[in-house]
Amino acid sequence: MTRIEELVKEQADKHGRQRTSLMPILQAVVGSEHYLSEDALVAIARELDLSSADVFGTATFYTFLDTVPRGKYVIRVCKTITCHMKGKDEVIGALEDMLKVKLGGTTTDGKFSLLQANCLGWCHKGPVMLVNDEVYPEISAEKAVEIIGGYLKKG
């Protein structure tokens, strides 16, 4: 049994093997592996007795369920009109310059991925940035660089 199969079995033991267990298992694998590999999707389908197409379709529907490798720290900047009007483009530009990566990419060392999200649910506090599960509201380009500088120190 591979490591990913063991992880999936462990999560199925925890969450169950019904169709309703799919999302928590997908989220747990992303939390552990930072993305859903083809092997992980197949292992989940087998463990839950679902079609691979059903599992893949669910995984690719949701923005936060990455099916390509991402960095240790996934930075998501909200792209709603509210955040756009409050300066999200400047935030993204500053992060691209700092990390030497374009939007949608991952740094060469694999530490950071820079993405946009359709909505982070903080329109009243935009622009908003999310790093993994940590929300940073009302950021400026300078504040975003400072925040990510803290993650650089963490390693």
Buried (B, 14 or more C-beta within 10 A) or exposed (E): EEEBBEBBBEBBEEBBBEEEBBBBBBBBBBEEBBBBBEBBBBBBBBBBEBEEEBBBEBBEEEEEBBBEEBBBBBBBBBBBEBBEEBBBBBBBBBBBEBBEBEBEBBBEEEBBBBBBBEEBEBBEBBBBBBBBEEBBBEBBBEBBBEBBEEBEEEE
